[in-house]
Amino acid sequence: MSRIRAAVLGSPIEHSLSPVLHRAAYRELGLVDRSYDRFEIDEAALPAFLAGLGPDWAGLSLTMPLKRAVMPLLDEVSATAASVEAVNTVVFTEDGRRVGDNTDIPGIVSALRERGVEKVPSAAILGAGATASSALAALARVCSGEVTAYVRSADRADEMRRWGERLGVPVRTAGWAAAAEALHAPLVIATTPAGATDALAAAVPERPGTLFDVLYDPWPTALAAAWSGRGGALVGGLDLLVHQAVLQVELMTGRSPGPLAAMRAAGERALAAR
């Protein structure tokens, strides 16, 4: 039986753009028999859902809160995913094995490279949630020097330093009250929820470097708009979403390269319609 089904799982899931992106890829690649759906699944429901999947399934995209919960249910986890203890992609092999991977990390790297950011001497991260660990793992490939993480609590600071040690990235932490200092770094990655960085918009320097803001709805954020207004290079959450989804399509279909432009255009149309 052909492996033609895929889906995104998570909770909440109703606003996920993944179906839009993956279906656009299937259309562009001529994979007319492929389907991509979404399912509201939490940690408790995940084992039974996986157990019920048939041989027609090619793969799954996972969002919160499943990226760590899925790991004990897999037969194999890639080194990339293991490095941050987060799986956002599951591929089902021909022999029925479940293989976990993480396309967020190479997706961040690819999105930066698309904007001409190959290497930076230092970087700053705003926030210390789940996305921040993936950002640190990406910076292990992009940043040659120290990363400063601006966080709201001592526990978060400790966590970021531990991630840095694990990933081989020198991490310095600072309190959120000093977050405006981050904006002077050559690369700033904002991993915070909507509204958290709005107050920093007035502190954007005269000649900013590159801002990677992982949000995509609403877009632009106040910080992103101010950054762009000063002439700084800008990478947005849709860039990350599309680049990581391209890698998922390649893993689930075996077709490469994934149709980046068609997927981005579909995402832009979907966001404009909201």
C-alpha positions as a Markdown table, in Angstrom:
| # | Residue | x | y | z |
|---|---|---|---|---|
| 1 | Met | 0.0 | 0.0 | 0.0 |
| 2 | Ser | 1.3 | 3.5 | -0.9 |
| 3 | Arg | 2.1 | 5.8 | 2.0 |
| 4 | Ile | 0.0 | 8.8 | 1.0 |
| 5 | Arg | -1.4 | 10.2 | 4.2 |
| 6 | Ala | 0.1 | 12.8 | 6.6 |
| 7 | Ala | -1.2 | 15.3 | 9.2 |
| 8 | Val | -0.3 | 17.8 | 11.8 |
| 9 | Leu | -1.1 | 17.0 | 15.5 |
| 10 | Gly | -1.2 | 19.2 | 18.5 |
| 11 | Ser | -3.5 | 21.1 | 20.9 |
| 12 | Pro | -4.7 | 23.7 | 20.0 |
| 13 | Ile | -4.4 | 23.0 | 16.3 |
| 14 | Glu | -7.2 | 24.9 | 14.5 |
| 15 | His | -5.0 | 27.8 | 13.4 |
| 16 | Ser | -2.1 | 25.7 | 12.1 |
| 17 | Leu | -0.9 | 26.7 | 8.6 |
| 18 | Ser | 0.7 | 23.3 | 8.1 |
| 19 | Pro | -2.2 | 21.9 | 6.0 |
| 20 | Val | -2.0 | 24.9 | 3.7 |
| 21 | Leu | 1.7 | 24.6 | 3.2 |
| 22 | His | 1.9 | 20.8 | 2.7 |
| 23 | Arg | -1.2 | 20.7 | 0.4 |
| 24 | Ala | 0.4 | 23.5 | -1.7 |
| 25 | Ala | 3.6 | 21.3 | -2.0 |
| 26 | Tyr | 1.6 | 18.3 | -3.1 |
| 27 | Arg | -0.1 | 20.3 | -5.8 |
| 28 | Glu | 3.2 | 21.8 | -7.0 |
| 29 | Leu | 4.8 | 18.3 | -7.1 |
| 30 | Gly | 1.9 | 16.7 | -8.8 |
| 31 | Leu | 1.2 | 14.3 | -5.9 |
| 32 | Val | -2.6 | 14.3 | -6.4 |
| 33 | Asp | -3.2 | 11.2 | -4.3 |
| 34 | Arg | -1.6 | 12.7 | -1.2 |
| 35 | Ser | -3.7 | 14.0 | 1.7 |
| 36 | Tyr | -2.7 | 16.2 | 4.7 |
| 37 | Asp | -5.0 | 16.8 | 7.6 |
| 38 | Arg | -5.0 | 18.2 | 11.1 |
| 39 | Phe | -6.0 | 16.5 | 14.4 |
| 40 | Glu | -6.6 | 17.9 | 17.8 |
| 41 | Ile | -4.4 | 15.6 | 19.9 |
| 42 | Asp | -2.9 | 16.1 | 23.4 |
| 43 | Glu | -0.3 | 14.0 | 25.2 |
| 44 | Ala | -2.9 | 11.6 | 26.7 |
| 45 | Ala | -4.4 | 10.8 | 23.3 |
| 46 | Leu | -1.1 | 10.5 | 21.4 |
| 47 | Pro | -0.2 | 6.8 | 22.1 |
| 48 | Ala | -3.6 | 5.5 | 20.9 |
| 49 | Phe | -3.6 | 7.8 | 17.9 |
| 50 | Leu | -0.2 | 6.5 | 16.8 |
| 51 | Ala | -1.2 | 2.9 | 17.4 |
| 52 | Gly | -4.3 | 3.3 | 15.2 |
| 53 | Leu | -2.4 | 4.5 | 12.1 |
| 54 | Gly | -2.4 | 2.1 | 9.1 |
| 55 | Pro | 0.3 | 1.4 | 6.5 |
| 56 | Asp | -1.0 | 4.2 | 4.3 |
| 57 | Trp | 0.6 | 6.9 | 6.6 |
| 58 | Ala | 3.8 | 8.6 | 5.4 |
| 59 | Gly | 4.4 | 11.0 | 8.3 |
| 60 | Leu | 3.3 | 13.5 | 10.9 |
| 61 | Ser | 4.1 | 17.0 | 11.8 |
| 62 | Leu | 3.9 | 17.7 | 15.6 |
| 63 | Thr | 3.4 | 21.0 | 17.4 |
| 64 | Met | 3.0 | 21.7 | 21.1 |
| 65 | Pro | 2.5 | 20.0 | 23.4 |
| 66 | Leu | 3.7 | 16.8 | 21.6 |
| 67 | Lys | 7.3 | 17.5 | 20.6 |
| 68 | Arg | 8.7 | 15.8 | 23.7 |
| 69 | Ala | 5.8 | 13.5 | 24.6 |
| 70 | Val | 6.2 | 11.6 | 21.3 |
| 71 | Met | 9.9 | 10.6 | 21.9 |
| 72 | Pro | 9.3 | 7.5 | 24.0 |
| 73 | Leu | 6.8 | 6.2 | 21.4 |
| 74 | Leu | 9.4 | 6.2 | 18.5 |
| 75 | Asp | 11.8 | 3.5 | 17.2 |
| 76 | Glu | 14.5 | 6.0 | 16.3 |
| 77 | Val | 15.2 | 9.7 | 17.0 |
| 78 | Ser | 17.7 | 11.7 | 14.9 |
| 79 | Ala | 20.7 | 13.3 | 16.5 |
| 80 | Thr | 19.3 | 16.8 | 15.7 |
| 81 | Ala | 16.0 | 16.1 | 17.5 |
| 82 | Ala | 17.8 | 14.4 | 20.4 |
| 83 | Ser | 20.0 | 17.4 | 20.9 |
| 84 | Val | 17.1 | 19.5 | 22.0 |
| 85 | Glu | 14.8 | 16.7 | 23.1 |
| 86 | Ala | 12.1 | 17.8 | 20.6 |
| 87 | Val | 10.6 | 16.0 | 17.6 |
| 88 | Asn | 8.5 | 18.0 | 15.2 |
| 89 | Thr | 8.5 | 15.4 | 12.4 |
| 90 | Val | 7.7 | 11.6 | 12.4 |
| 91 | Val | 8.4 | 9.6 | 9.3 |
| 92 | Phe | 7.0 | 6.1 | 8.9 |
| 93 | Thr | 9.4 | 3.8 | 7.0 |
| 94 | Glu | 8.5 | 1.0 | 4.6 |
| 95 | Asp | 9.1 | -1.6 | 7.3 |
| 96 | Gly | 6.8 | 0.2 | 9.7 |
| 97 | Arg | 9.3 | 2.0 | 12.0 |
| 98 | Arg | 8.6 | 5.4 | 13.5 |
| 99 | Val | 11.5 | 7.8 | 13.0 |
| 100 | Gly | 11.6 | 11.2 | 14.7 |
| 101 | Asp | 13.4 | 14.2 | 13.5 |
| 102 | Asn | 13.5 | 18.0 | 14.0 |
| 103 | Thr | 13.2 | 20.3 | 11.0 |
| 104 | Asp | 12.9 | 23.5 | 13.1 |
| 105 | Ile | 16.7 | 23.7 | 13.7 |
| 106 | Pro | 17.8 | 23.3 | 10.0 |
| 107 | Gly | 14.7 | 25.5 | 9.1 |
| 108 | Ile | 16.1 | 28.4 | 11.2 |
| 109 | Val | 19.5 | 28.0 | 9.6 |
| 110 | Ser | 18.0 | 27.9 | 6.1 |
| 111 | Ala | 15.8 | 30.9 | 6.7 |
| 112 | Leu | 18.8 | 32.9 | 7.9 |
| 113 | Arg | 20.9 | 31.8 | 4.9 |
| 114 | Glu | 18.1 | 32.9 | 2.5 |
| 115 | Arg | 18.5 | 36.4 | 4.0 |
| 116 | Gly | 22.3 | 36.2 | 3.6 |
| 117 | Val | 23.2 | 35.4 | 7.2 |
| 118 | Glu | 25.8 | 32.6 | 7.1 |
| 119 | Lys | 28.0 | 33.4 | 10.1 |
| 120 | Val | 27.8 | 36.0 | 12.9 |
| 121 | Pro | 30.3 | 36.7 | 15.7 |
| 122 | Ser | 27.7 | 36.9 | 18.4 |
| 123 | Ala | 23.9 | 36.8 | 18.9 |
| 124 | Ala | 21.1 | 37.4 | 21.3 |
| 125 | Ile | 18.0 | 35.4 | 22.1 |
| 126 | Leu | 14.9 | 37.0 | 23.6 |
| 127 | Gly | 13.0 | 34.4 | 25.7 |
| 128 | Ala | 13.8 | 31.0 | 27.0 |
| 129 | Gly | 10.9 | 28.7 | 26.0 |
| 130 | Ala | 10.8 | 25.6 | 23.8 |
| 131 | Thr | 11.7 | 27.6 | 20.6 |
| 132 | Ala | 14.7 | 29.1 | 22.3 |
| 133 | Ser | 16.5 | 25.7 | 22.6 |
| 134 | Ser | 16.0 | 25.2 | 18.8 |
| 135 | Ala | 17.3 | 28.7 | 18.2 |
| 136 | Leu | 20.4 | 27.8 | 20.3 |
| 137 | Ala | 20.9 | 24.6 | 18.4 |
| 138 | Ala | 20.7 | 26.6 | 15.1 |
| 139 | Leu | 23.2 | 29.2 | 16.5 |
| 140 | Ala | 25.6 | 26.4 | 17.1 |
| 141 | Arg | 25.9 | 26.3 | 13.3 |
| 142 | Val | 25.7 | 30.0 | 12.6 |
| 143 | Cys | 27.3 | 31.9 | 15.6 |
| 144 | Ser | 31.0 | 31.8 | 16.1 |
| 145 | Gly | 31.0 | 33.5 | 19.5 |
| 146 | Glu | 28.8 | 34.1 | 22.6 |
| 147 | Val | 25.0 | 34.0 | 22.7 |
| 148 | Thr | 23.3 | 36.2 | 25.3 |
| 149 | Ala | 19.8 | 35.1 | 26.4 |
| 150 | Tyr | 17.4 | 37.6 | 27.9 |
| 151 | Val | 15.0 | 35.8 | 30.3 |
| 152 | Arg | 12.4 | 36.6 | 32.9 |
| 153 | Ser | 13.5 | 34.2 | 35.7 |
| 154 | Ala | 16.6 | 32.6 | 37.3 |
| 155 | Asp | 15.2 | 29.2 | 36.5 |
| 156 | Arg | 15.0 | 30.0 | 32.8 |
| 157 | Ala | 18.5 | 31.5 | 33.0 |
| 158 | Asp | 19.8 | 28.2 | 34.4 |
| 159 | Glu | 18.0 | 26.2 | 31.8 |
| 160 | Met | 19.4 | 28.3 | 28.9 |
| 161 | Arg | 22.9 | 27.9 | 30.3 |
| 162 | Arg | 22.4 | 24.1 | 30.5 |
| 163 | Trp | 21.2 | 24.0 | 26.9 |
| 164 | Gly | 24.2 | 26.0 | 25.9 |
| 165 | Glu | 26.6 | 23.5 | 27.6 |
| 166 | Arg | 24.8 | 20.6 | 26.0 |
| 167 | Leu | 24.8 | 22.2 | 22.5 |
| 168 | Gly | 28.4 | 23.5 | 22.7 |
| 169 | Val | 27.3 | 27.2 | 22.6 |
| 170 | Pro | 28.7 | 29.7 | 25.1 |
| 171 | Val | 25.7 | 31.3 | 26.7 |
| 172 | Arg | 25.5 | 34.3 | 28.9 |
| 173 | Thr | 22.2 | 35.2 | 30.5 |
| 174 | Ala | 20.7 | 38.6 | 31.4 |
| 175 | Gly | 17.4 | 39.7 | 33.0 |
| 176 | Trp | 14.5 | 40.8 | 30.8 |
| 177 | Ala | 14.8 | 44.4 | 32.2 |
| 178 | Ala | 18.0 | 44.6 | 30.1 |
| 179 | Ala | 16.4 | 43.2 | 26.9 |
| 180 | Ala | 16.9 | 46.5 | 25.0 |
| 181 | Glu | 20.6 | 45.7 | 25.0 |
| 182 | Ala | 19.9 | 42.6 | 22.9 |
| 183 | Leu | 19.0 | 44.8 | 19.9 |
| 184 | His | 22.6 | 45.8 | 19.4 |
| 185 | Ala | 23.7 | 42.2 | 18.6 |
| 186 | Pro | 24.4 | 41.4 | 14.9 |
| 187 | Leu | 21.7 | 38.8 | 15.1 |
| 188 | Val | 18.6 | 38.8 | 17.4 |
| 189 | Ile | 16.2 | 35.9 | 17.6 |
| 190 | Ala | 12.9 | 36.7 | 19.3 |
| 191 | Thr | 11.2 | 33.6 | 20.6 |
| 192 | Thr | 8.6 | 35.2 | 22.8 |
| 193 | Pro | 4.8 | 35.2 | 22.6 |
| 194 | Ala | 2.8 | 37.9 | 20.9 |
| 195 | Gly | 3.1 | 41.3 | 22.5 |
| 196 | Ala | 6.1 | 40.4 | 24.7 |
| 197 | Thr | 8.6 | 42.5 | 22.7 |
| 198 | Asp | 6.3 | 45.4 | 21.7 |
| 199 | Ala | 7.9 | 47.7 | 24.3 |
| 200 | Leu | 11.3 | 47.2 | 22.7 |
| 201 | Ala | 10.3 | 48.7 | 19.4 |
| 202 | Ala | 11.3 | 52.2 | 20.6 |
| 203 | Ala | 14.8 | 50.9 | 21.4 |
| 204 | Val | 15.8 | 49.7 | 17.9 |
| 205 | Pro | 19.2 | 51.2 | 17.2 |
| 206 | Glu | 20.1 | 53.4 | 14.3 |
| 207 | Arg | 21.8 | 50.7 | 12.3 |
| 208 | Pro | 20.3 | 47.4 | 13.4 |
| 209 | Gly | 21.6 | 44.0 | 12.2 |
| 210 | Thr | 19.3 | 41.0 | 11.6 |
| 211 | Leu | 16.1 | 40.3 | 13.5 |
| 212 | Phe | 14.6 | 36.8 | 13.4 |
| 213 | Asp | 11.1 | 37.1 | 15.0 |
| 214 | Val | 9.5 | 33.6 | 15.1 |
| 215 | Leu | 6.0 | 35.0 | 15.2 |
| 216 | Tyr | 3.9 | 35.1 | 12.0 |
| 217 | Asp | 0.4 | 36.0 | 13.2 |
| 218 | Pro | 0.0 | 38.9 | 13.8 |
| 219 | Trp | 2.7 | 40.2 | 11.4 |
| 220 | Pro | 4.6 | 42.4 | 11.5 |
| 221 | Thr | 5.1 | 42.6 | 15.3 |
| 222 | Ala | 5.8 | 46.1 | 16.6 |
| 223 | Leu | 9.5 | 45.2 | 17.0 |
| 224 | Ala | 9.7 | 43.8 | 13.5 |
| 225 | Ala | 8.0 | 46.9 | 12.0 |
| 226 | Ala | 10.4 | 49.2 | 13.8 |
| 227 | Trp | 13.4 | 47.1 | 12.8 |
| 228 | Ser | 12.4 | 47.2 | 9.2 |
| 229 | Gly | 11.8 | 50.9 | 9.4 |
| 230 | Arg | 15.4 | 51.4 | 10.5 |
| 231 | Gly | 16.6 | 49.4 | 7.5 |
| 232 | Gly | 17.5 | 46.2 | 9.5 |
| 233 | Ala | 17.3 | 42.8 | 7.8 |
| 234 | Leu | 14.2 | 40.9 | 8.9 |
| 235 | Val | 13.3 | 37.2 | 9.0 |
| 236 | Gly | 9.8 | 36.2 | 10.1 |
| 237 | Gly | 8.0 | 33.3 | 11.5 |
| 238 | Leu | 6.5 | 32.4 | 8.2 |
| 239 | Asp | 10.0 | 32.0 | 6.8 |
| 240 | Leu | 10.7 | 29.5 | 9.6 |
| 241 | Leu | 7.4 | 27.8 | 9.1 |
| 242 | Val | 7.9 | 27.4 | 5.4 |
| 243 | His | 11.6 | 26.3 | 5.6 |
| 244 | Gln | 10.9 | 23.6 | 8.2 |
| 245 | Ala | 7.8 | 22.5 | 6.3 |
| 246 | Val | 9.8 | 22.1 | 3.1 |
| 247 | Leu | 12.1 | 19.7 | 4.9 |
| 248 | Gln | 9.1 | 17.8 | 6.2 |
| 249 | Val | 7.7 | 17.4 | 2.7 |
| 250 | Glu | 11.1 | 16.1 | 1.5 |
| 251 | Leu | 11.3 | 13.6 | 4.3 |
| 252 | Met | 7.7 | 12.4 | 3.9 |
| 253 | Thr | 7.6 | 12.2 | 0.1 |
| 254 | Gly | 11.2 | 11.5 | -0.9 |
| 255 | Arg | 11.0 | 14.4 | -3.3 |
| 256 | Ser | 13.7 | 17.0 | -3.2 |
| 257 | Pro | 13.9 | 20.0 | -3.4 |
| 258 | Gly | 10.6 | 20.9 | -1.8 |
| 259 | Pro | 8.7 | 23.7 | -3.6 |
| 260 | Leu | 9.6 | 26.6 | -1.3 |
| 261 | Ala | 8.2 | 29.4 | -3.4 |
| 262 | Ala | 4.8 | 27.7 | -3.9 |
| 263 | Met | 4.5 | 26.9 | -0.2 |
| 264 | Arg | 5.5 | 30.4 | 0.9 |
| 265 | Ala | 2.9 | 32.0 | -1.5 |
| 266 | Ala | 0.2 | 29.7 | -0.1 |
| 267 | Gly | 1.1 | 30.7 | 3.4 |
| 268 | Glu | 1.0 | 34.4 | 2.6 |
| 269 | Arg | -2.4 | 34.0 | 1.0 |
| 270 | Ala | -3.8 | 32.2 | 4.0 |
| 271 | Leu | -2.5 | 34.7 | 6.4 |
| 272 | Ala | -3.8 | 37.6 | 4.3 |
| 273 | Ala | -7.2 | 36.0 | 4.5 |
| 274 | Arg | -7.3 | 35.8 | 8.3 |
